[in-house]
């Protein structure tokens, strides 16, 4: 088993690029079964789901990755599921059925709101929803600080790290302390500058977090809610040493402990 490691991967009937041999397009983090790892130079023969049916064909081996831990893969699957529900960023919060999906996220944290409540940011509700869905398979995620504001769970993750709380699914770190991996979270401040130390001391500040779904040489790709009124990919730079860069107001890194 491997996973697609690019936003869209052409799935072909033959191990060559030709205009008439495309079976379909596979999405980021989609699982595939390897049938022949040496089908042709640069190509692997796989089995994968296309439009609900299992098909066999060929993809470029450069765009597949090995599995990470089961716990991280569960969160990635839950995150990608929301991206797909929102048509990979094309479904807008104020349109049906996407407003209903936003309503599900709010209701999961006990708030009677929906995508038509345009003045209430739903990005933290979205992250909470993704983690809660992952908890159905990995119960450790159930101890996450589900909240309507990112600051609540960012502060909680930092606090529990300092306390050495082994039950916490995430621990908060400064940017230079850990290199980002799949299933981690990138945290950035909004409106007013916020530091890691600020977040360690209090749980009330304006912020946004996204879940890492692809790690590249110079950057990471993330998914989060209420990004352009949908669930959408954002790219964050890494430093030459491989840590998250502090551009785009990034101030903290939540490390997935599973």
Backbone bond lengths (Angstrom), bond angles and torsions (degrees), N, CA, C in turn:
res aa  C-N    CA-C-N  psi(-1)  N-CA   C-N-CA  omega(-1)  CA-C   N-CA-C  phi
1 X - - - 1.464 - - 1.527 109.66 -
2 X 1.333 115.33 131.91 1.455 121.67 171.38 1.520 108.35 -132.44
3 X 1.341 115.72 176.04 1.454 120.83 -178.24 1.529 110.37 -130.42
4 X 1.310 115.85 145.45 1.465 121.20 177.10 1.524 108.60 -66.14
5 X 1.324 115.99 134.27 1.467 121.16 -175.86 1.525 111.41 -121.59
6 X 1.299 116.69 35.97 1.458 122.84 175.95 1.527 106.31 -148.69
7 X 1.328 117.33 154.90 1.460 120.00 -174.21 1.522 113.16 -59.70
8 X 1.330 117.68 -37.23 1.464 121.95 178.60 1.522 108.17 -146.47
9 X 1.333 116.16 128.37 1.460 121.17 -176.38 1.528 109.74 -125.30
10 X 1.335 116.30 121.81 1.455 120.66 178.44 1.525 110.90 -67.21
11 X 1.320 115.45 131.40 1.473 124.23 -179.46 1.528 106.42 -110.00
12 X 1.334 117.07 118.65 1.467 120.57 -169.44 1.528 112.63 -119.80
13 X 1.316 115.10 155.01 1.463 120.83 179.78 1.516 112.67 -79.01
14 X 1.321 117.20 -18.85 1.465 122.98 178.86 1.524 109.05 -133.85
15 X 1.344 118.31 153.29 1.467 120.70 -178.51 1.532 112.84 -79.22
16 X 1.315 114.89 61.13 1.467 121.15 177.84 1.519 108.84 -161.38
17 X 1.319 116.25 156.22 1.459 120.92 177.51 1.520 108.62 -88.30
18 X 1.319 115.86 116.85 1.460 122.14 179.49 1.523 108.08 -147.68
19 X 1.324 118.42 148.43 1.468 120.74 -174.99 1.526 114.43 -66.62
20 X 1.333 117.87 -18.57 1.466 119.64 -173.51 1.525 113.90 -113.27
21 X 1.339 118.29 14.19 1.471 118.69 -177.02 1.527 114.29 -118.03
22 X 1.321 116.79 14.93 1.469 119.15 179.97 1.528 110.08 -83.13
23 X 1.344 115.37 121.64 1.461 122.18 177.71 1.522 110.26 -79.94
24 X 1.308 115.53 -39.84 1.449 121.02 -177.57 1.517 109.87 178.03
25 X 1.338 115.82 -170.17 1.460 122.17 -179.83 1.523 108.40 -123.92
26 X 1.332 116.25 126.21 1.457 121.71 177.71 1.526 109.46 -92.16
27 X 1.326 116.81 150.30 1.470 120.76 -174.85 1.519 111.79 -103.67
28 X 1.311 115.09 164.95 1.461 123.14 179.39 1.520 111.25 -53.69
29 X 1.343 115.92 134.29 1.463 124.53 178.88 1.521 113.91 68.76
30 X 1.317 118.71 9.61 1.465 120.24 177.82 1.525 109.67 -70.13
31 X 1.338 118.24 131.95 1.461 120.02 178.16 1.525 111.52 -75.46
32 X 1.319 116.39 143.28 1.463 122.02 175.93 1.522 108.47 -135.41
33 X 1.322 116.22 149.59 1.461 121.73 177.07 1.521 108.83 -100.84
34 X 1.321 116.41 129.78 1.464 121.07 -178.92 1.531 109.63 -83.53
35 X 1.318 115.71 121.99 1.465 121.25 177.95 1.522 111.54 -98.32
36 X 1.336 116.02 -36.48 1.464 121.04 178.86 1.527 107.66 -150.30
37 X 1.333 117.62 107.16 1.474 119.97 -177.49 1.527 113.27 -73.88
38 X 1.318 117.60 -13.20 1.465 121.35 -177.87 1.521 110.55 -123.43
39 X 1.326 116.44 43.42 1.459 120.61 -176.21 1.529 112.34 -61.84
40 X 1.332 115.88 -39.69 1.464 122.87 179.43 1.517 106.19 -166.14
41 X 1.321 118.98 157.40 1.463 120.03 179.79 1.532 112.07 -52.99
42 X 1.329 115.60 119.23 1.459 120.61 178.38 1.517 114.64 84.69
43 X 1.335 117.54 -1.37 1.462 121.10 -176.45 1.523 110.83 -125.65
44 X 1.349 115.72 149.31 1.456 121.81 171.60 1.527 108.57 -126.78
45 X 1.321 114.91 146.50 1.462 120.16 176.27 1.516 107.67 -92.57
46 X 1.320 116.41 131.55 1.462 121.35 -173.62 1.522 111.34 -135.55
47 X 1.328 113.81 169.32 1.456 122.85 167.05 1.519 106.87 -120.20
48 X 1.330 116.02 132.30 1.464 120.11 -179.28 1.519 109.62 -151.71
49 X 1.324 115.51 161.58 1.459 121.40 179.27 1.528 110.50 -86.25
50 X 1.318 115.60 129.37 1.463 122.51 175.59 1.523 107.94 -130.80
51 X 1.316 116.62 116.78 1.469 121.80 -178.92 1.527 111.62 54.83
52 X 1.326 115.90 38.87 1.448 121.09 175.21 1.515 115.84 84.20
53 X 1.332 117.01 0.14 1.464 120.64 179.93 1.521 110.25 -120.06
54 X 1.331 116.52 141.18 1.463 120.30 177.10 1.522 109.66 -76.06
55 X 1.314 115.41 128.82 1.456 121.64 179.90 1.521 109.64 -128.62
56 X 1.306 116.25 156.76 1.454 122.24 175.55 1.515 109.51 -113.84
57 X 1.331 116.36 143.29 1.456 120.28 -179.50 1.512 110.73 -179.46
58 X 1.319 115.95 -155.03 1.457 121.48 -171.85 1.532 110.75 -131.17
59 X 1.352 114.86 144.35 1.464 121.26 173.62 1.524 108.64 -138.18
60 X 1.325 115.46 162.10 1.462 120.70 175.47 1.524 109.70 -69.26
61 X 1.336 116.77 130.11 1.461 120.73 -179.05 1.527 112.10 -68.45
62 X 1.329 117.30 -19.24 1.461 120.82 -179.29 1.518 112.48 -65.74
63 X 1.317 117.20 -22.02 1.460 120.87 -172.62 1.524 113.17 -108.12
64 X 1.335 116.00 24.03 1.461 121.06 173.88 1.525 108.97 -117.48
65 X 1.323 116.11 149.54 1.471 120.75 177.23 1.512 109.97 -126.31
66 X 1.328 115.11 158.46 1.451 121.28 174.23 1.536 109.86 -75.40
67 X 1.317 117.58 155.82 1.471 119.98 176.56 1.525 111.35 -63.91
68 X 1.324 115.48 149.89 1.463 120.69 168.30 1.529 106.35 -99.35
69 X 1.311 118.86 -161.35 1.465 120.54 -177.55 1.532 110.91 -62.69
70 X 1.326 115.89 153.99 1.461 120.22 179.32 1.529 111.24 -57.13
71 X 1.335 116.34 -41.35 1.456 120.03 -178.79 1.511 112.88 -62.80
72 X 1.315 116.28 -40.95 1.468 119.59 178.03 1.525 111.00 -69.19
73 X 1.326 117.14 -40.05 1.465 119.86 179.77 1.523 111.31 -62.91
74 X 1.331 117.16 -35.54 1.462 120.89 177.92 1.522 110.53 -62.28
75 X 1.327 117.44 -44.45 1.464 120.50 178.78 1.525 110.72 -67.36
76 X 1.318 117.47 -40.52 1.459 120.00 177.93 1.527 110.80 -60.34
77 X 1.324 116.73 -42.28 1.459 120.43 179.48 1.523 111.23 -63.21
78 X 1.335 116.91 -41.50 1.462 120.61 179.01 1.524 111.29 -66.32
79 X 1.323 116.37 -35.59 1.463 121.61 179.44 1.524 110.77 -70.00
80 X 1.332 116.14 -47.63 1.459 120.81 179.67 1.529 110.69 -62.77
81 X 1.332 117.64 -34.61 1.461 120.96 179.35 1.529 111.31 -58.33
82 X 1.336 117.30 -38.86 1.466 120.10 177.97 1.523 111.20 -71.02
83 X 1.316 117.11 -38.76 1.471 121.34 176.08 1.530 109.91 -58.74
84 X 1.312 116.47 -43.23 1.468 120.41 179.76 1.527 110.75 -69.44
85 X 1.341 117.68 -37.03 1.474 119.99 177.71 1.521 110.91 -61.79
86 X 1.321 116.13 -32.51 1.463 120.69 179.02 1.534 111.30 -95.18
87 X 1.336 116.05 26.27 1.475 122.52 174.24 1.522 111.69 54.42
88 X 1.330 115.10 42.83 1.464 122.25 177.73 1.540 111.94 52.74
89 X 1.331 114.11 42.99 1.462 120.51 174.43 1.511 115.24 95.84
90 X 1.313 118.16 -0.12 1.470 120.83 -178.80 1.525 112.70 -94.04
91 X 1.334 118.03 -22.32 1.462 121.09 179.16 1.524 110.95 -82.10
92 X 1.314 117.01 122.93 1.463 121.86 -174.55 1.527 111.89 -95.75
93 X 1.319 115.13 145.67 1.459 122.90 -174.57 1.521 114.13 -55.24
94 X 1.317 118.44 -29.83 1.457 122.20 -174.46 1.535 112.33 -94.39
95 X 1.336 116.92 7.29 1.453 121.48 178.07 1.526 109.64 -109.44
96 X 1.318 116.42 149.94 1.462 121.68 174.00 1.533 108.69 -83.02
97 X 1.336 119.59 135.89 1.475 128.65 9.28 1.522 114.07 -94.35
98 X 1.335 117.94 6.42 1.465 120.70 -171.45 1.524 111.83 -67.67
99 X 1.330 116.96 -32.70 1.467 119.01 175.67 1.526 110.57 -63.30
100 X 1.335 116.35 -33.36 1.468 119.79 176.42 1.525 110.79 -65.56
101 X 1.320 116.44 -36.87 1.470 120.10 178.70 1.528 110.17 -64.72
102 X 1.333 116.09 -40.78 1.466 119.97 177.07 1.531 109.48 -63.08
103 X 1.324 115.93 -39.38 1.463 119.56 177.26 1.519 112.10 -59.92
104 X 1.331 117.56 -39.28 1.468 121.21 176.60 1.525 110.84 -59.36
105 X 1.331 115.59 -40.50 1.462 120.24 -179.19 1.526 110.77 -64.86
106 X 1.327 116.43 -44.53 1.458 119.84 178.53 1.521 111.55 -63.53
107 X 1.320 116.05 -44.56 1.465 119.94 -176.67 1.525 111.73 -65.73
108 X 1.328 116.78 -28.79 1.469 120.52 179.18 1.524 112.02 -64.88
109 X 1.353 116.94 -23.49 1.458 120.04 176.56 1.538 111.28 -109.18
110 X 1.351 115.18 18.85 1.457 120.37 172.09 1.505 116.11 80.08
111 X 1.344 117.76 24.31 1.461 120.22 -179.70 1.525 109.80 -118.84
112 X 1.322 116.09 133.18 1.462 122.16 -176.17 1.535 109.88 -91.01
113 X 1.332 114.60 73.01 1.458 121.21 179.57 1.530 108.68 -131.96
114 X 1.325 116.44 169.82 1.456 120.01 174.51 1.525 109.19 -149.51
115 X 1.327 116.53 -174.19 1.455 120.37 -176.27 1.511 113.88 -66.77
116 X 1.335 117.26 -11.21 1.463 120.38 178.05 1.521 112.22 -83.36
117 X 1.344 116.56 -9.37 1.472 120.74 175.03 1.520 107.52 -84.50
118 X 1.311 115.90 74.24 1.460 121.70 -167.60 1.522 113.78 -68.16
119 X 1.333 117.20 -17.25 1.456 120.15 -177.23 1.526 112.46 -90.31
120 X 1.345 117.48 3.04 1.465 120.99 -179.29 1.527 108.84 -116.55
121 X 1.335 118.85 110.12 1.467 121.05 -179.84 1.536 111.47 -61.62
122 X 1.335 116.52 135.03 1.463 120.50 -175.80 1.533 113.17 -112.40
123 X 1.326 117.06 13.72 1.467 119.21 -175.42 1.524 112.82 -64.88
124 X 1.329 118.04 -39.67 1.474 119.93 179.10 1.524 110.78 -71.02
125 X 1.333 116.85 -35.55 1.461 120.19 175.58 1.523 110.01 -62.16
126 X 1.322 117.09 -35.73 1.465 121.79 178.75 1.529 111.30 -66.75
127 X 1.337 116.79 -47.41 1.465 119.99 177.69 1.525 110.33 -60.26
128 X 1.329 116.45 -43.96 1.458 120.69 178.90 1.527 110.76 -60.41
129 X 1.315 116.53 -38.98 1.463 121.44 -179.49 1.527 110.94 -65.97
130 X 1.322 116.33 -43.39 1.466 120.55 178.53 1.531 111.13 -61.69
131 X 1.327 115.90 -46.73 1.468 119.89 -179.07 1.527 110.13 -66.60
132 X 1.331 117.26 -39.54 1.467 120.54 179.23 1.529 110.70 -62.49
133 X 1.336 117.25 -40.73 1.467 119.92 178.03 1.525 111.02 -65.21
134 X 1.331 116.39 -37.17 1.468 119.82 176.76 1.526 110.82 -64.31
135 X 1.324 116.67 -30.09 1.469 121.31 -178.37 1.528 112.20 -67.24
136 X 1.321 117.60 -18.14 1.457 120.20 177.91 1.529 110.92 -65.16
137 X 1.336 115.45 -27.95 1.467 120.83 177.77 1.519 111.62 -103.40
138 X 1.339 116.69 -38.82 1.461 122.41 179.86 1.524 108.64 -115.17
139 X 1.335 118.26 94.57 1.470 121.52 -174.27 1.517 114.71 -57.03
140 X 1.330 118.47 -24.06 1.465 120.16 -179.88 1.525 111.06 -56.87
141 X 1.333 117.19 -33.55 1.464 120.19 179.03 1.530 111.70 -63.69
142 X 1.320 116.68 -16.99 1.455 120.08 -179.42 1.519 114.00 -66.86
143 X 1.343 117.80 -16.21 1.464 119.96 178.35 1.530 112.29 -91.24
144 X 1.331 116.52 6.98 1.467 121.46 175.21 1.527 109.65 -63.30
145 X 1.314 116.94 148.97 1.462 121.93 -179.81 1.533 108.68 -83.34
146 X 1.323 117.17 80.63 1.460 121.14 -179.44 1.528 109.14 -63.41
147 X 1.332 116.31 130.73 1.465 118.78 -173.32 1.518 111.19 -159.49
148 X 1.324 114.92 163.61 1.460 121.60 177.53 1.518 112.05 -87.07
149 X 1.320 117.55 -3.55 1.468 122.29 179.15 1.527 109.01 -132.68
150 X 1.319 116.62 133.38 1.463 120.85 -179.68 1.520 112.08 -58.90
151 X 1.332 116.57 -34.96 1.465 120.58 -176.55 1.521 112.59 -55.65
152 X 1.344 116.38 -33.01 1.459 119.78 -177.44 1.521 110.97 -63.23
153 X 1.335 116.71 -48.63 1.470 117.37 -176.49 1.520 112.67 -82.60
154 X 1.325 117.71 -24.30 1.469 119.56 174.23 1.531 109.10 -64.66
155 X 1.317 116.04 -50.99 1.472 120.25 178.02 1.523 110.88 -59.03
156 X 1.328 116.56 -44.17 1.463 120.78 -178.55 1.527 111.27 -61.64
157 X 1.326 117.23 -40.54 1.471 120.93 -178.87 1.526 111.42 -68.39
158 X 1.322 117.09 -36.56 1.459 120.42 176.82 1.533 110.41 -69.04
159 X 1.314 115.48 -46.60 1.467 121.32 -179.58 1.534 110.78 -58.80
160 X 1.316 116.52 -45.01 1.467 120.12 -177.36 1.528 111.53 -70.55
161 X 1.314 116.91 -27.37 1.474 118.89 173.67 1.517 109.73 -66.33
162 X 1.331 117.24 -47.69 1.461 120.47 -179.24 1.528 111.57 -63.55
163 X 1.322 116.03 -28.71 1.467 120.18 178.54 1.523 112.12 -83.62
164 X 1.336 116.47 -8.87 1.456 120.50 -177.89 1.524 112.85 71.14
165 X 1.336 116.40 30.49 1.461 121.59 -177.02 1.531 110.26 -74.00
166 X 1.315 116.71 103.49 1.454 122.29 -177.26 1.521 112.95 -72.29
167 X 1.322 118.54 -11.75 1.462 121.21 179.82 1.524 112.42 -84.27
168 X 1.319 117.40 -8.67 1.459 121.03 -177.57 1.526 110.62 -78.81
169 X 1.345 118.93 129.36 1.458 120.27 179.84 1.526 113.21 -72.56
170 X 1.328 117.06 -20.92 1.460 121.70 178.77 1.530 109.84 -131.68
171 X 1.314 115.85 143.35 1.452 122.02 169.57 1.527 108.37 -120.54
172 X 1.313 116.23 140.14 1.456 120.85 -179.03 1.525 112.59 -88.69
173 X 1.333 116.43 134.66 1.464 122.21 -178.88 1.532 110.77 -131.50
174 X 1.326 114.87 155.86 1.462 120.51 169.08 1.528 108.38 -69.81
175 X 1.319 115.76 158.84 1.460 120.10 -172.62 1.522 113.25 -60.69
176 X 1.333 117.61 -33.24 1.462 120.32 -175.55 1.529 113.45 -85.47
177 X 1.339 117.09 0.26 1.462 119.74 -173.99 1.529 114.37 -91.34
178 X 1.309 117.95 -28.17 1.463 120.80 -178.43 1.531 109.49 -143.62
179 X 1.318 116.06 143.42 1.467 120.14 174.10 1.524 109.18 -85.67
180 X 1.323 118.12 140.86 1.468 120.49 -174.92 1.520 112.49 -67.97
181 X 1.325 114.50 142.42 1.459 122.35 177.97 1.529 109.18 -132.05
182 X 1.315 116.01 166.65 1.454 120.75 177.85 1.529 110.58 -57.33
183 X 1.331 115.99 135.80 1.456 120.86 179.31 1.508 115.00 88.79
184 X 1.338 118.02 -5.75 1.466 121.69 173.59 1.533 109.37 -77.33
185 X 1.335 116.03 176.97 1.466 120.48 174.41 1.520 110.76 -125.34
186 X 1.323 114.62 142.47 1.462 123.03 174.74 1.521 107.35 -103.19
187 X 1.336 117.33 129.66 1.467 121.83 -177.01 1.523 110.32 -117.30
188 X 1.302 116.09 131.12 1.472 120.05 177.32 1.527 110.09 -131.74
189 X 1.315 115.64 150.09 1.446 119.52 179.92 1.525 110.59 -85.65
190 X 1.343 114.53 156.41 1.452 122.03 176.28 1.519 108.68 -129.43
191 X 1.301 115.93 148.59 1.475 124.87 175.02 1.523 111.76 69.59
192 X 1.339 118.01 -65.08 1.463 121.03 -178.41 1.520 110.61 -117.99
193 X 1.338 117.63 134.63 1.474 120.10 179.50 1.524 111.34 -54.65
194 X 1.347 115.26 134.93 1.459 122.42 179.93 1.517 108.76 -132.59
195 X 1.313 116.96 140.20 1.460 121.59 178.48 1.531 109.81 -108.63
196 X 1.317 114.99 169.12 1.460 120.42 175.31 1.523 110.25 -58.28
197 X 1.329 116.93 -42.99 1.465 120.56 -179.38 1.523 111.44 -63.92
198 X 1.346 116.43 -36.50 1.463 119.17 175.37 1.526 110.25 -59.37
199 X 1.341 115.64 -46.43 1.462 120.75 -177.89 1.518 111.78 -66.85
200 X 1.328 116.75 -29.02 1.463 119.78 177.57 1.523 111.58 -70.04
201 X 1.334 116.67 -28.00 1.461 121.45 -175.27 1.527 113.35 -90.54
202 X 1.324 117.55 -29.50 1.463 119.22 -174.07 1.523 111.30 -144.93
203 X 1.330 115.91 163.74 1.459 120.94 -178.36 1.520 112.33 -119.97
204 X 1.319 115.66 27.15 1.462 120.08 178.22 1.529 109.42 -131.34
205 X 1.308 115.23 98.25 1.460 122.56 174.79 1.524 106.79 -161.25
206 X 1.295 116.70 157.23 1.466 121.12 -178.00 1.521 109.68 -85.36
207 X 1.340 116.44 125.51 1.459 119.89 -175.32 1.523 110.84 -155.00
208 X 1.314 114.39 177.52 1.468 121.96 177.73 1.520 108.05 -149.25
209 X 1.334 117.20 142.77 1.466 121.53 177.57 1.527 110.31 -132.23
210 X 1.318 115.64 149.48 1.453 123.40 177.11 1.525 109.32 -133.66
211 X 1.326 116.59 154.59 1.464 122.64 -179.42 1.527 109.82 -97.32
212 X 1.327 116.92 131.39 1.467 122.03 -178.09 1.529 109.89 -72.84
213 X 1.337 116.12 123.35 1.463 121.34 -179.18 1.540 112.83 -118.15
214 X 1.324 116.43 -9.42 1.465 119.50 174.64 1.525 108.32 -153.95
215 X 1.340 115.92 135.83 1.462 121.40 177.81 1.527 107.79 -113.30
216 X 1.329 115.71 118.26 1.458 121.91 178.99 1.530 108.70 -106.48
217 X 1.322 116.43 176.07 1.463 119.60 -178.88 1.521 112.51 -61.43
218 X 1.330 117.27 -42.66 1.460 121.43 -173.24 1.525 114.13 -113.01
219 X 1.316 117.53 -0.53 1.460 119.68 -175.45 1.527 109.89 -160.75
220 X 1.329 115.17 175.03 1.463 121.01 171.33 1.519 108.04 -127.60
221 X 1.319 115.53 150.28 1.453 121.50 171.96 1.520 107.63 -104.04
222 X 1.325 115.77 138.87 1.456 121.03 -176.92 1.526 110.17 -130.38
223 X 1.321 115.35 162.91 1.460 121.40 172.97 1.521 109.20 -125.93
224 X 1.323 114.97 139.20 1.450 120.82 177.07 1.511 109.84 -155.71
225 X 1.319 116.31 167.81 1.452 121.90 -179.22 1.511 113.39 -96.61
226 X 1.326 115.35 162.89 1.464 122.53 -179.01 1.526 111.12 57.05
227 X 1.314 116.02 34.64 1.462 122.91 173.86 1.521 106.20 -104.34
228 X 1.332 116.97 108.71 1.461 119.59 -174.23 1.516 111.74 61.76
229 X 1.339 116.68 33.83 1.469 124.12 178.12 1.529 113.23 66.69
230 X 1.331 117.24 26.77 1.454 120.11 -178.03 1.522 109.34 -157.21
231 X 1.327 117.74 -170.35 1.465 122.82 170.45 1.513 105.86 -100.41
232 X 1.322 115.72 115.36 1.462 119.82 -164.80 1.521 111.89 -142.38
233 X 1.325 115.45 155.94 1.460 122.05 178.37 1.527 111.06 -79.61
234 X 1.330 115.65 137.10 1.462 122.92 172.27 1.526 107.81 -126.08
235 X 1.313 116.89 142.29 1.463 121.10 178.35 1.521 110.20 -107.52
236 X 1.338 116.12 133.93 1.463 122.04 178.14 1.529 108.72 -121.74
237 X 1.316 116.09 137.24 1.460 121.50 -179.02 1.528 111.60 -73.79
238 X 1.337 114.45 153.61 1.459 121.69 169.64 1.525 108.87 -111.55
239 X 1.316 116.25 156.23 1.456 120.92 175.67 1.531 108.72 -77.12
240 X 1.339 117.85 166.36 1.466 119.49 176.41 1.531 113.17 -56.37
241 X 1.341 117.22 -24.70 1.469 121.01 178.59 1.526 112.48 -85.11
242 X 1.328 117.23 -4.04 1.451 120.52 175.62 1.508 116.30 96.22
243 X 1.336 118.20 4.57 1.463 121.17 177.76 1.524 109.69 -89.73
244 X 1.329 116.96 164.67 1.456 119.87 174.32 1.517 110.02 -64.12
245 X 1.312 116.32 132.78 1.459 121.11 177.36 1.535 108.63 -79.85
246 X 1.328 116.90 153.29 1.458 120.07 -178.32 1.520 113.13 -87.46
247 X 1.340 117.30 12.23 1.451 119.91 172.40 1.527 109.19 -69.30
248 X 1.320 116.69 165.18 1.473 123.42 -176.69 1.528 111.10 58.34
249 X 1.338 116.09 28.59 1.467 122.35 175.42 1.529 113.94 65.18
250 X 1.327 117.94 23.08 1.463 120.85 179.00 1.530 109.05 -69.80
251 X 1.330 116.72 130.69 1.467 120.05 -176.68 1.523 114.08 -132.21
252 X 1.335 118.38 -12.10 1.467 120.14 -178.43 1.517 110.46 -152.20
253 X 1.311 114.51 159.44 1.465 123.27 -176.70 1.524 107.56 -133.02
254 X 1.327 116.23 117.31 1.460 120.37 176.59 1.526 108.17 -95.44
255 X 1.321 115.74 116.32 1.460 122.08 -176.66 1.522 110.35 -90.69
256 X 1.308 115.25 126.36 1.463 121.56 176.71 1.526 108.75 -73.30
257 X 1.316 118.07 124.16 1.458 122.07 -173.94 1.529 112.77 -93.06
258 X 1.333 118.07 -1.02 1.457 119.82 -179.08 1.520 111.80 -86.70
